[in-house]
Amino acid sequence: MNDTAPEIAELVRQKLMDRSGAERFVMGARMFDAARAVVLASLPTGLSPAELKRQLYQRVYGLDAPF
């Protein structure tokens, strides 16, 4: 579903593209960090570090961890 008017979507896109590549990269890294924190908060407490890593991988990438 997309309920954003095309002219508003273009304005947002233009404002994003006006930023430097470095700024856009940092924004993406911060969004990933925020998503990671949400996933970590949703996992059961008391997992071993290895199991925590496996479950985080599975939630973020949707695949069984290769480790």
C-alpha positions as a Markdown table, in Angstrom:
| # | Residue | x | y | z |
|---|---|---|---|---|
| 1 | Met | 0.0 | 0.0 | 0.0 |
| 2 | Asn | 1.3 | 3.5 | -0.8 |
| 3 | Asp | -0.8 | 6.4 | 0.5 |
| 4 | Thr | 1.8 | 9.0 | -0.2 |
| 5 | Ala | 1.1 | 11.6 | -2.9 |
| 6 | Pro | 3.6 | 11.3 | -5.7 |
| 7 | Glu | 4.7 | 14.9 | -5.4 |
| 8 | Ile | 5.4 | 14.4 | -1.6 |
| 9 | Ala | 7.3 | 11.1 | -2.4 |
| 10 | Glu | 9.5 | 13.0 | -4.9 |
| 11 | Leu | 10.1 | 15.8 | -2.4 |
| 12 | Val | 11.3 | 13.3 | 0.2 |
| 13 | Arg | 13.4 | 11.6 | -2.4 |
| 14 | Gln | 15.0 | 14.8 | -3.5 |
| 15 | Lys | 15.8 | 15.9 | 0.1 |
| 16 | Leu | 17.4 | 12.5 | 0.7 |
| 17 | Met | 19.5 | 12.7 | -2.5 |
| 18 | Asp | 20.6 | 16.3 | -1.6 |
| 19 | Arg | 22.6 | 14.7 | 1.2 |
| 20 | Ser | 26.1 | 13.5 | 0.6 |
| 21 | Gly | 26.8 | 9.8 | 0.1 |
| 22 | Ala | 28.5 | 9.7 | 3.5 |
| 23 | Glu | 25.4 | 11.1 | 5.2 |
| 24 | Arg | 23.1 | 8.6 | 3.4 |
| 25 | Phe | 25.4 | 5.8 | 4.4 |
| 26 | Val | 25.3 | 6.9 | 8.1 |
| 27 | Met | 21.5 | 7.1 | 7.9 |
| 28 | Gly | 21.4 | 3.5 | 6.6 |
| 29 | Ala | 23.8 | 2.3 | 9.3 |
| 30 | Arg | 21.7 | 4.0 | 12.0 |
| 31 | Met | 18.5 | 2.4 | 10.7 |
| 32 | Phe | 20.1 | -1.0 | 10.7 |
| 33 | Asp | 21.3 | -0.5 | 14.3 |
| 34 | Ala | 17.8 | 0.5 | 15.3 |
| 35 | Ala | 16.3 | -2.5 | 13.6 |
| 36 | Arg | 18.9 | -4.8 | 15.2 |
| 37 | Ala | 18.1 | -3.3 | 18.7 |
| 38 | Val | 14.4 | -4.1 | 18.1 |
| 39 | Val | 15.1 | -7.7 | 17.1 |
| 40 | Leu | 17.5 | -8.2 | 20.1 |
| 41 | Ala | 14.8 | -6.9 | 22.4 |
| 42 | Ser | 12.3 | -9.4 | 21.0 |
| 43 | Leu | 14.5 | -12.4 | 21.6 |
| 44 | Pro | 14.2 | -14.6 | 24.7 |
| 45 | Thr | 16.5 | -13.6 | 27.6 |
| 46 | Gly | 19.2 | -15.9 | 28.8 |
| 47 | Leu | 20.4 | -17.1 | 25.4 |
| 48 | Ser | 24.1 | -18.0 | 25.1 |
| 49 | Pro | 26.1 | -15.6 | 23.0 |
| 50 | Ala | 26.3 | -18.1 | 20.2 |
| 51 | Glu | 22.5 | -18.8 | 20.2 |
| 52 | Leu | 21.8 | -15.1 | 20.4 |
| 53 | Lys | 24.0 | -14.6 | 17.3 |
| 54 | Arg | 22.2 | -17.4 | 15.4 |
| 55 | Gln | 18.7 | -16.2 | 16.2 |
| 56 | Leu | 19.6 | -12.6 | 15.4 |
| 57 | Tyr | 21.0 | -13.8 | 12.0 |
| 58 | Gln | 17.9 | -15.8 | 11.3 |
| 59 | Arg | 15.5 | -12.8 | 12.1 |
| 60 | Val | 17.5 | -10.3 | 10.1 |
| 61 | Tyr | 18.2 | -12.4 | 7.0 |
| 62 | Gly | 15.4 | -14.9 | 7.2 |
| 63 | Leu | 17.9 | -17.8 | 6.7 |
| 64 | Asp | 19.4 | -20.4 | 9.0 |
| 65 | Ala | 22.7 | -19.2 | 10.3 |
| 66 | Pro | 25.6 | -20.9 | 8.5 |
| 67 | Phe | 27.5 | -21.1 | 11.8 |
